[in-house]
């Protein structure tokens, strides 16, 4: 089954907020879904100049700029709190640390971000094609039976 989702262009904050919300809804593991604050932090990094911060999106300078963005919106974000949010985003699989210990967006999210930049630049919606695969799509799928254990109150 396939579904096409179009994220309308608007302000960058609204646009990237909708984009991240779609990804969040598609996340099957509740523990891997991002909170509103984590989403706001990612959007802060997405608002940075796409060329200047292309290869150093989570550098010291980028973090300073994101803190300034939050301050300009009347929200307090400390360096420590920002770093904590980044660690949580690494744990949840939105960011990765490479072999040189540099934090980066996961490849699919980076691709989506630049597709988003292009859509915004052209004042067009971002089209996301979502494909949901079932058992028939995996010929080697083996259904594993879950061993039923008796309830604690009965024996």
Secondary structure, 3 states (H helix, E strand, C coil): CEEEEEECCCCHHHHHHHHHHHHHHHCCCHHHCCCHHHHHHHHHHHCCCCCCCCCCCCCHHHHHHHHHHHHHCCCCCCHHHHHHHHHHHHHCCCEEECCCCCEEECHHHHHHHHHHHHHHHCCCCEEEEEECCCHHHCCCCCCCCCCCCCCCCCC
